[in-house]
């Protein structure tokens, strides 16, 4: 079992996050302090531009609904989950809320609370179906398949309801109409 603490930071500078944590150590990146992982550069790919336009418009209007998940290992902040939100924060030049798994006693990220299995849900507007504390940190996912329920956003696309142009949904997410 690794030695870490999970903390909440309401406003992290997104430019501090330049690498991604990968759970497969054979993926080709350099190793890091988190067992069973490696680190690769965070690369912004030019995919789904309409998705990012709609997400950016939603963030401008409503702010961030959910924190991203980061790991702090020494001086590095590594992205684990929330790449689309991080990309939008960088484009808009605004800070972003984050849950940070701290592998060293980190200070300076504006922590407010310790995150536990009993309180993690209070930091989310849309609570992920999977948010599991493990021996090495947090395993989380918003898998749309896991979230297909009547009481929850069945398609995982509620953020698009106020988008000016929703015709891109069928092109970029064809499985939504299946």
VEXDOSE-207111 format. One line per field, with one value per residue: residue number from 1; chain; x, y, z of N, C-alpha, C, CB in turn. Coordinates in Angstrom, 2 decimals. Glycine has a CB too. Layout:
// VEXDOSE-207111
n: (NUM_...)
chain: (A_...)
nc1: (X_...)
nc2: (Y_...)
nc3: (Z_...)
cac1: (X_...)
cac2: (Y_...)
cac3: (Z_...)
cc1: (X_...)
cc2: (Y_...)
cc3: (Z_...)
cbc1: (X_...)
cbc2: (Y_...)
cbc3: (Z_...)
// end
This chain:
// VEXDOSE-207111
n: (1_2_3_4_5_6_7_8_9_10_11_12_13_14_15_16_17_18_19_20_21_22_23_24_25_26_27_28_29_30_31_32_33_34_35_36_37_38_39_40_41_42_43_44_45_46_47_48_49_50_51_52_53_54_55_56_57_58_59_60_61_62_63_64_65_66_67_68_69_70_71_72_73_74_75_76_77_78_79_80_81_82_83_84_85_86_87_88_89_90_91_92_93_94_95_96_97_98_99_100_101_102_103_104_105_106_107_108_109_110_111_112_113_114_115_116_117_118_119_120_121_122_123_124_125_126_127_128_129_130_131_132_133_134_135_136_137_138_139_140_141_142_143_144_145_146_147_148_149_150_151_152_153_154_155_156_157_158_159_160_161_162_163_164_165_166_167_168_169_170_171_172_173_174_175_176_177_178)
chain: (A_A_A_A_A_A_A_A_A_A_A_A_A_A_A_A_A_A_A_A_A_A_A_A_A_A_A_A_A_A_A_A_A_A_A_A_A_A_A_A_A_A_A_A_A_A_A_A_A_A_A_A_A_A_A_A_A_A_A_A_A_A_A_A_A_A_A_A_A_A_A_A_A_A_A_A_A_A_A_A_A_A_A_A_A_A_A_A_A_A_A_A_A_A_A_A_A_A_A_A_A_A_A_A_A_A_A_A_A_A_A_A_A_A_A_A_A_A_A_A_A_A_A_A_A_A_A_A_A_A_A_A_A_A_A_A_A_A_A_A_A_A_A_A_A_A_A_A_A_A_A_A_A_A_A_A_A_A_A_A_A_A_A_A_A_A_A_A_A_A_A_A_A_A_A_A_A_A)
nc1: (0.85_0.56_1.84_-0.15_-2.28_-5.56_-6.73_-8.73_-8.71_-9.88_-9.15_-6.95_-4.07_-4.19_-2.01_0.02_-0.19_1.20_1.66_0.50_-0.86_-0.50_-1.98_-0.72_2.40_3.93_3.44_5.13_6.06_7.84_8.69_7.05_6.28_3.90_2.79_2.76_2.36_3.05_4.37_3.35_3.77_1.38_-0.69_-2.42_-4.89_-6.31_-9.24_-12.76_-13.90_-16.36_-17.48_-15.69_-16.10_-18.76_-18.48_-16.73_-18.36_-20.33_-18.83_-18.00_-20.45_-21.58_-19.51_-17.20_-18.48_-17.56_-14.66_-11.31_-9.12_-6.07_-2.63_-0.14_3.22_5.94_7.28_5.65_2.44_0.15_-2.11_-4.91_-7.64_-10.11_-9.38_-10.63_-11.91_-9.68_-8.31_-10.11_-10.00_-7.35_-7.49_-9.27_-7.89_-8.33_-8.62_-9.04_-11.14_-9.88_-9.38_-6.83_-4.47_-2.08_1.17_3.33_3.84_2.23_2.11_0.66_-1.20_-3.61_-5.31_-8.38_-9.97_-9.84_-10.31_-12.44_-13.65_-16.19_-16.97_-16.43_-18.32_-19.46_-17.97_-18.64_-20.86_-22.00_-21.88_-19.44_-20.02_-18.17_-15.89_-13.38_-11.42_-8.20_-5.32_-3.34_-4.28_-6.84_-9.47_-11.42_-14.31_-16.49_-18.01_-20.26_-21.92_-22.11_-23.57_-26.12_-29.03_-32.33_-32.64_-30.37_-28.38_-29.21_-27.90_-25.52_-25.02_-26.00_-24.85_-25.02_-27.52_-28.06_-26.65_-25.97_-25.91_-26.79_-26.56_-24.18_-23.95_-25.02_-23.21_-20.70_-21.17_-22.49_-23.54_-25.34_-27.89_-28.65)
nc2: (-1.18_2.17_5.34_8.00_10.92_12.15_15.08_18.10_20.73_23.82_25.53_25.11_25.94_25.34_25.19_24.02_21.35_19.05_16.51_13.12_10.53_7.13_3.99_1.65_0.36_-0.40_1.19_2.93_5.32_7.34_6.08_6.54_7.67_6.40_3.22_0.73_2.34_4.73_7.76_10.00_12.57_15.25_15.57_17.62_16.78_17.39_16.76_16.17_18.94_20.36_19.26_20.26_22.99_23.22_22.32_24.27_26.57_25.89_25.80_28.47_29.65_28.28_27.47_25.02_21.82_19.60_18.30_17.72_14.84_14.57_13.62_14.19_14.05_14.59_17.38_17.29_17.56_15.31_14.35_12.36_11.94_13.69_15.14_16.61_18.71_19.91_20.74_22.70_24.53_25.39_26.60_28.69_30.03_29.82_28.84_25.52_23.21_20.51_17.15_15.85_13.36_12.99_12.07_12.84_14.95_17.50_21.02_24.20_24.07_25.11_23.62_22.61_20.66_17.31_14.44_11.70_8.24_8.56_11.21_12.04_12.49_15.01_16.88_16.91_17.82_16.11_13.09_10.64_7.31_5.36_5.65_4.90_4.21_3.05_0.91_2.44_4.94_6.66_5.22_6.06_6.83_8.15_6.56_6.34_4.19_3.13_5.13_5.18_5.68_6.32_8.27_9.68_11.55_10.12_9.79_10.90_13.43_15.90_18.40_19.48_20.50_23.25_24.13_26.08_25.00_21.86_19.97_18.76_16.64_14.19_13.56_13.44_11.80_9.24_6.94_7.75_7.93_5.37)
nc3: (0.00_-0.88_0.32_0.69_0.48_-0.09_-1.45_-1.81_-4.12_-4.92_-7.01_-9.31_-11.16_-14.50_-16.23_-14.86_-15.19_-17.15_-17.90_-18.31_-16.34_-16.76_-16.44_-17.19_-16.98_-19.12_-21.26_-22.50_-21.47_-19.02_-15.78_-12.56_-9.18_-8.52_-8.07_-10.66_-12.87_-15.53_-16.96_-19.45_-21.96_-21.97_-24.53_-26.73_-28.83_-32.04_-32.12_-32.37_-32.54_-32.30_-30.00_-28.06_-28.40_-27.52_-24.87_-23.90_-24.14_-22.30_-19.91_-19.76_-19.28_-17.03_-15.35_-13.94_-13.51_-12.23_-10.51_-11.79_-11.81_-10.30_-9.78_-7.41_-7.43_-6.01_-7.54_-9.72_-11.28_-12.26_-14.76_-14.28_-14.76_-16.61_-18.84_-20.97_-19.65_-18.50_-20.78_-21.76_-19.64_-19.89_-22.43_-21.90_-19.99_-17.23_-13.77_-12.39_-10.61_-8.58_-7.55_-5.73_-5.57_-3.33_-3.28_-1.93_0.88_-0.05_-0.59_-1.38_-3.44_-2.81_-1.15_0.37_1.65_2.99_1.08_1.29_1.37_2.37_1.89_-0.74_-2.75_-2.33_-3.65_-6.28_-8.95_-10.76_-9.77_-10.18_-11.34_-10.72_-8.24_-6.62_-3.83_-3.77_-3.15_-4.26_-4.89_-6.56_-8.38_-11.00_-13.03_-15.50_-17.06_-19.66_-20.07_-17.52_-16.37_-17.43_-16.48_-15.26_-13.24_-13.47_-15.74_-18.58_-21.07_-20.57_-21.47_-20.63_-20.46_-22.97_-23.40_-23.41_-25.55_-28.45_-31.05_-31.71_-33.65_-34.20_-32.50_-33.44_-35.47_-34.14_-31.95_-32.72_-31.57_-29.67_-30.68_-31.09)
cac1: (0.00_1.34_1.59_-0.68_-3.48_-6.37_-7.16_-9.50_-8.21_-10.93_-8.67_-5.60_-3.60_-4.11_-0.72_0.93_-0.40_1.77_1.87_-0.64_-0.56_-1.03_-1.99_0.06_3.81_4.55_2.89_6.21_6.46_8.78_8.07_6.81_6.13_2.66_3.06_2.02_2.02_4.11_3.97_3.59_3.42_-0.02_-0.76_-3.76_-5.17_-7.36_-10.38_-14.08_-13.91_-17.69_-17.60_-14.94_-16.79_-19.93_-18.00_-16.20_-19.50_-20.97_-17.96_-18.10_-21.77_-21.92_-18.34_-16.93_-19.44_-16.86_-13.20_-10.49_-8.34_-4.63_-1.71_1.04_4.35_7.05_6.90_4.78_1.00_-0.13_-3.52_-5.43_-8.97_-10.68_-8.59_-11.41_-12.09_-8.37_-8.05_-10.93_-9.45_-6.15_-7.91_-9.91_-6.97_-8.96_-8.27_-9.98_-11.14_-9.23_-9.10_-5.41_-3.87_-0.75_2.12_4.24_3.07_2.27_1.47_0.72_-2.23_-4.84_-6.18_-9.36_-10.51_-9.39_-11.35_-12.52_-14.73_-17.48_-17.35_-15.99_-19.46_-19.82_-17.14_-19.13_-22.25_-22.37_-21.03_-19.11_-20.50_-17.03_-14.92_-12.93_-10.13_-7.42_-4.04_-2.42_-4.90_-8.26_-9.90_-12.69_-14.73_-17.85_-18.48_-21.65_-22.67_-22.40_-24.47_-27.39_-30.11_-33.37_-32.44_-29.12_-28.33_-29.15_-26.94_-24.28_-24.80_-26.83_-24.14_-25.31_-28.90_-28.13_-25.77_-26.65_-26.02_-26.63_-26.52_-22.92_-24.02_-25.24_-21.99_-19.57_-21.58_-23.56_-24.11_-26.39_-29.21_-28.86)
cac2: (0.00_3.39_6.39_9.18_11.52_12.70_16.42_18.88_22.07_24.42_26.35_24.75_26.52_24.21_25.13_23.19_19.94_18.87_15.09_12.24_9.29_5.97_2.87_0.53_0.78_-0.80_2.04_3.62_6.56_7.16_5.64_7.56_7.15_5.66_1.85_0.19_3.40_5.50_9.12_10.41_13.99_15.58_16.08_18.06_16.35_18.16_15.89_16.59_20.38_20.82_18.86_21.20_24.29_23.15_22.24_25.59_27.47_25.50_26.23_29.93_30.02_27.65_27.04_23.59_21.05_18.53_18.45_16.74_14.03_14.72_13.00_15.02_13.18_15.54_18.66_17.07_17.32_14.40_14.17_10.99_11.93_15.02_15.81_17.58_19.90_20.55_21.41_23.90_25.47_25.98_27.49_29.88_30.67_29.87_27.75_24.40_22.42_19.21_16.24_15.55_12.28_13.51_11.04_13.47_15.95_18.66_22.26_25.20_23.91_25.69_22.58_23.00_19.53_15.95_13.67_10.35_7.44_9.02_12.57_12.41_12.89_16.43_17.71_16.74_18.05_14.83_12.12_9.51_6.01_4.67_6.49_3.89_4.40_1.82_0.95_3.35_6.23_6.68_4.70_6.73_6.92_8.60_5.75_6.60_2.95_3.00_6.20_5.13_5.44_7.34_9.36_10.34_11.92_8.81_9.74_11.54_14.60_17.02_19.66_19.99_20.96_24.68_24.46_26.76_24.11_20.48_19.04_18.05_15.45_12.98_13.27_13.11_10.78_8.53_5.90_8.31_7.73_3.93)
cac3: (0.00_-1.02_1.30_0.04_1.03_-1.17_-1.03_-2.78_-4.40_-5.73_-8.12_-9.70_-12.41_-15.43_-16.91_-14.06_-15.56_-18.49_-18.15_-18.03_-15.65_-17.47_-15.50_-17.71_-16.99_-20.38_-22.31_-23.20_-20.81_-17.91_-14.54_-11.54_-7.83_-8.38_-8.54_-11.80_-13.82_-16.15_-17.29_-20.83_-22.15_-22.21_-25.90_-27.12_-30.20_-32.71_-32.39_-31.89_-32.26_-31.87_-28.61_-27.23_-28.47_-26.64_-23.49_-23.56_-23.94_-21.04_-18.81_-19.68_-18.74_-15.75_-14.58_-13.96_-12.70_-11.53_-10.49_-12.48_-10.88_-10.49_-8.82_-7.11_-7.11_-5.97_-8.13_-10.87_-11.21_-13.36_-15.04_-14.30_-15.37_-16.81_-19.87_-21.74_-18.80_-18.38_-22.06_-21.81_-18.66_-20.49_-23.53_-21.34_-19.06_-15.90_-12.86_-12.42_-9.37_-8.72_-6.46_-5.94_-4.80_-3.00_-2.92_-0.98_1.61_-0.95_-0.19_-2.44_-4.44_-2.31_-0.61_1.37_2.39_2.73_0.39_1.85_0.77_2.89_1.49_-2.09_-3.58_-2.13_-4.51_-7.64_-9.33_-11.37_-9.07_-11.05_-10.91_-10.13_-7.55_-5.67_-3.18_-3.91_-2.44_-4.94_-5.21_-6.90_-9.67_-11.26_-14.42_-15.78_-18.17_-20.02_-19.88_-16.10_-15.95_-18.15_-15.53_-15.36_-12.29_-13.82_-17.15_-19.23_-22.16_-20.14_-22.33_-20.16_-20.68_-24.32_-23.50_-23.69_-26.67_-29.55_-32.19_-31.25_-34.78_-34.21_-31.65_-34.23_-36.19_-33.27_-31.00_-33.40_-30.72_-28.81_-31.29_-31.27)
cc1: (0.89_0.95_1.14_-1.87_-4.24_-6.97_-7.94_-8.87_-9.22_-10.44_-7.20_-5.28_-3.42_-2.77_0.31_0.85_0.07_1.98_0.64_-0.13_-1.25_-0.91_-1.20_1.53_4.53_4.13_3.96_6.63_7.47_8.01_7.82_6.59_4.87_2.89_2.17_1.65_3.28_3.53_4.30_3.24_1.93_-0.10_-2.20_-3.96_-6.33_-8.50_-11.64_-14.16_-15.27_-17.95_-16.91_-15.55_-17.98_-19.51_-17.47_-17.33_-20.20_-20.14_-18.00_-19.39_-21.95_-20.73_-18.16_-17.88_-18.72_-15.36_-12.54_-9.74_-6.87_-3.87_-0.53_2.14_5.60_6.57_5.89_3.31_0.64_-1.63_-3.87_-6.76_-9.48_-9.95_-9.35_-11.60_-10.77_-8.04_-8.84_-10.41_-8.21_-6.53_-8.51_-9.00_-7.57_-8.53_-9.40_-9.96_-10.53_-9.24_-7.70_-4.98_-2.42_0.16_3.22_3.41_3.17_1.55_1.51_-0.32_-3.58_-5.82_-7.17_-9.80_-9.77_-10.57_-11.28_-13.60_-16.12_-17.92_-17.04_-17.13_-19.81_-19.04_-17.60_-20.55_-22.80_-21.43_-20.73_-19.62_-19.39_-16.09_-14.43_-11.55_-9.41_-6.14_-3.08_-3.04_-6.39_-8.46_-11.28_-13.02_-16.18_-18.48_-19.96_-22.50_-23.03_-23.45_-25.81_-28.52_-31.11_-33.12_-31.17_-29.17_-28.14_-28.13_-25.61_-23.99_-25.62_-26.18_-24.47_-26.70_-29.02_-27.21_-26.58_-26.89_-25.76_-26.58_-25.22_-22.98_-24.15_-23.98_-20.88_-19.88_-22.72_-24.24_-25.21_-27.79_-29.52_-29.90)
cc2: (1.24_4.41_7.65_9.70_12.13_14.01_17.09_20.26_22.74_25.19_26.07_25.41_25.37_24.11_24.32_21.72_19.75_17.40_14.30_10.96_8.15_4.75_1.65_0.95_0.42_0.10_2.86_4.93_6.28_6.75_6.80_6.89_6.31_4.25_1.45_1.22_3.93_6.86_9.40_11.90_14.15_16.25_16.42_17.69_17.17_17.23_16.50_18.08_20.88_20.43_19.88_22.60_24.30_23.08_23.59_26.58_27.17_25.96_27.74_30.36_29.53_27.30_25.54_22.88_20.04_18.77_17.43_15.95_14.13_13.91_13.95_14.07_14.05_16.86_18.51_16.95_16.52_14.22_12.69_10.94_13.36_15.82_16.85_18.86_20.65_21.33_22.72_24.94_26.16_26.97_28.78_30.64_30.83_28.67_26.73_23.67_21.04_18.44_15.73_14.44_12.68_12.39_11.56_14.53_17.28_19.87_23.20_25.05_24.45_24.67_23.15_21.83_18.24_15.19_12.24_9.54_7.90_10.38_12.93_12.98_14.38_17.36_17.69_17.24_16.76_13.79_10.95_8.20_5.23_5.71_5.66_4.24_3.06_1.94_1.99_4.69_6.11_6.06_5.30_6.71_7.38_7.77_5.96_5.35_2.77_4.02_6.20_4.71_6.58_8.52_10.16_10.67_10.66_8.71_10.37_12.82_15.82_18.37_20.26_20.62_22.45_25.11_25.10_25.84_22.68_19.47_18.25_16.75_14.17_12.58_12.75_12.03_9.96_7.47_6.43_8.05_6.25_3.41)
cc3: (0.00_0.05_0.56_0.82_-0.15_-0.68_-2.16_-2.89_-5.33_-6.95_-8.42_-11.04_-13.42_-16.16_-16.13_-14.44_-16.99_-18.85_-17.73_-17.36_-16.40_-16.55_-15.98_-17.80_-18.28_-21.54_-23.03_-22.57_-19.72_-16.67_-13.60_-10.21_-7.63_-8.93_-9.72_-12.85_-14.52_-16.51_-18.74_-20.95_-22.42_-23.57_-26.23_-28.59_-30.76_-33.11_-31.80_-31.57_-31.78_-30.41_-27.71_-27.27_-27.52_-25.17_-23.03_-23.30_-22.62_-19.85_-18.66_-18.99_-17.30_-14.86_-14.68_-13.02_-11.81_-11.55_-11.39_-11.42_-11.26_-9.46_-8.65_-6.66_-7.13_-6.54_-9.26_-10.48_-12.46_-13.53_-15.04_-15.02_-15.48_-17.87_-20.67_-20.94_-18.64_-19.64_-22.17_-20.82_-19.21_-21.59_-23.01_-20.38_-17.66_-15.06_-12.82_-11.08_-9.61_-7.42_-6.74_-4.99_-4.58_-2.51_-2.02_-0.29_0.86_-0.37_-1.38_-3.52_-3.96_-1.79_0.39_2.23_2.06_2.13_0.92_1.13_1.23_2.37_0.04_-2.93_-3.43_-3.05_-5.97_-7.80_-9.92_-10.78_-9.99_-10.46_-10.22_-9.52_-6.37_-5.13_-3.22_-3.09_-3.03_-5.29_-5.44_-8.27_-9.92_-12.74_-14.48_-16.87_-18.44_-19.84_-18.41_-15.65_-16.67_-17.21_-15.63_-14.44_-12.57_-15.29_-17.99_-20.36_-21.77_-20.90_-21.89_-20.41_-22.04_-24.43_-23.85_-24.83_-27.79_-30.73_-31.72_-32.40_-34.83_-33.39_-32.45_-34.98_-35.26_-32.24_-31.62_-32.54_-29.81_-29.38_-31.52_-30.32)
cbc1: (-0.96_1.15_2.86_-1.08_-3.15_-7.50_-5.94_-10.99_-6.77_-11.73_-8.87_-5.44_-2.26_-5.22_-0.19_0.63_-1.91_3.09_3.12_-1.44_-1.01_-0.27_-3.41_-0.47_4.53_4.20_1.86_5.80_5.24_9.59_8.92_5.60_6.11_1.47_2.87_0.80_1.30_4.68_4.66_2.76_4.24_-0.61_-0.20_-3.95_-5.48_-6.79_-10.14_-14.44_-13.51_-18.78_-17.00_-13.49_-17.26_-20.80_-16.91_-15.29_-20.50_-21.18_-16.50_-18.03_-22.87_-22.69_-18.48_-15.45_-20.44_-17.18_-12.67_-9.50_-8.82_-4.23_-1.23_0.72_4.48_8.27_8.12_5.21_0.17_0.55_-3.89_-5.57_-9.95_-10.66_-8.05_-12.77_-12.64_-7.27_-8.40_-12.40_-9.11_-5.23_-8.92_-11.18_-6.58_-10.50_-7.97_-9.64_-12.58_-7.79_-10.17_-4.55_-4.00_-0.84_2.71_5.54_3.60_1.67_2.16_2.04_-2.37_-5.49_-5.34_-10.56_-12.00_-8.86_-11.16_-12.81_-14.54_-17.43_-16.69_-15.39_-20.67_-19.60_-15.69_-19.04_-22.37_-22.27_-21.71_-17.59_-21.06_-16.28_-15.54_-12.91_-10.29_-7.11_-3.38_-1.91_-4.25_-8.82_-9.93_-12.64_-14.56_-17.86_-18.20_-21.75_-21.87_-21.12_-23.80_-27.29_-29.57_-34.73_-32.41_-27.88_-27.18_-30.47_-27.51_-23.13_-25.15_-27.13_-22.64_-25.19_-29.62_-27.80_-25.04_-25.85_-25.02_-27.76_-26.70_-21.82_-25.18_-26.39_-21.52_-19.12_-22.03_-23.02_-23.02_-26.17_-29.30_-27.57)
cbc2: (0.00_4.00_6.66_8.87_12.61_11.70_17.29_18.98_22.04_25.33_27.85_23.21_27.33_24.31_26.53_23.36_19.52_19.60_14.58_11.90_9.34_5.74_2.45_0.06_0.17_-2.25_2.96_3.86_7.28_8.45_4.59_8.46_8.28_6.38_0.86_-0.46_4.55_4.78_10.15_9.54_14.60_16.50_15.05_19.60_14.84_18.91_14.47_15.80_21.14_20.23_17.45_21.25_24.58_21.93_21.16_26.11_27.33_23.98_25.75_30.55_29.44_26.43_27.46_23.30_20.32_17.17_18.31_17.43_12.55_16.21_11.57_16.11_11.99_15.00_19.38_15.83_18.67_13.04_14.81_10.44_11.06_15.78_14.81_17.00_19.49_19.51_20.48_23.56_24.74_24.88_26.79_29.48_32.02_29.92_28.29_23.43_22.28_19.39_15.05_16.80_10.87_14.61_10.44_14.09_16.09_18.29_22.89_25.16_22.46_26.49_21.48_23.62_19.37_15.25_13.71_10.42_5.97_9.06_13.55_11.20_12.05_16.83_17.26_15.29_19.23_14.88_11.62_9.43_5.21_3.81_7.89_2.51_4.93_1.52_-0.43_2.70_6.83_8.13_3.10_8.18_5.57_10.07_4.28_7.10_1.74_3.18_7.51_4.16_5.31_6.73_8.82_9.45_12.95_8.46_10.43_10.59_14.24_16.86_19.44_18.87_20.69_25.46_23.19_27.97_24.51_20.12_19.80_18.95_15.56_13.19_14.52_14.33_11.43_7.89_5.26_9.80_8.49_3.16)
cbc3: (1.22_-2.42_2.15_-1.41_2.13_-1.62_-0.63_-2.37_-5.03_-4.89_-7.81_-9.80_-12.21_-16.45_-17.16_-12.58_-15.41_-18.59_-17.40_-19.35_-14.15_-18.83_-15.23_-19.11_-15.83_-20.69_-21.74_-24.60_-20.22_-17.65_-13.87_-11.92_-6.85_-9.12_-7.40_-11.32_-13.11_-17.42_-16.35_-21.84_-23.31_-21.08_-26.91_-26.89_-30.25_-33.97_-31.82_-30.67_-33.49_-32.78_-28.39_-27.67_-29.92_-26.99_-23.37_-24.69_-25.11_-20.99_-19.04_-21.10_-19.62_-16.01_-13.11_-13.58_-13.60_-12.16_-9.06_-13.50_-10.90_-10.42_-9.31_-6.01_-8.12_-6.75_-8.64_-11.62_-11.12_-13.13_-16.40_-12.88_-14.53_-15.52_-20.81_-22.14_-17.42_-18.09_-23.25_-21.49_-17.33_-21.05_-24.42_-20.62_-19.58_-16.02_-11.43_-13.57_-8.82_-9.21_-6.36_-5.73_-5.54_-1.93_-4.16_-1.69_3.08_-2.29_1.06_-3.05_-4.82_-3.37_0.05_0.69_2.09_4.04_-1.17_3.38_1.13_4.37_2.37_-2.79_-3.22_-0.69_-4.42_-8.05_-10.34_-12.95_-7.76_-11.28_-12.10_-11.20_-7.08_-6.33_-1.71_-5.41_-2.47_-6.17_-6.42_-6.87_-9.69_-10.76_-15.14_-16.17_-17.90_-21.45_-20.40_-15.28_-16.15_-19.35_-14.08_-15.05_-10.89_-13.48_-17.42_-19.77_-23.38_-20.31_-23.76_-18.68_-20.56_-25.32_-22.21_-22.44_-27.19_-29.99_-33.32_-30.31_-36.09_-33.67_-30.69_-35.21_-36.93_-32.57_-29.66_-34.63_-29.89_-28.63_-32.62_-31.08)
// end
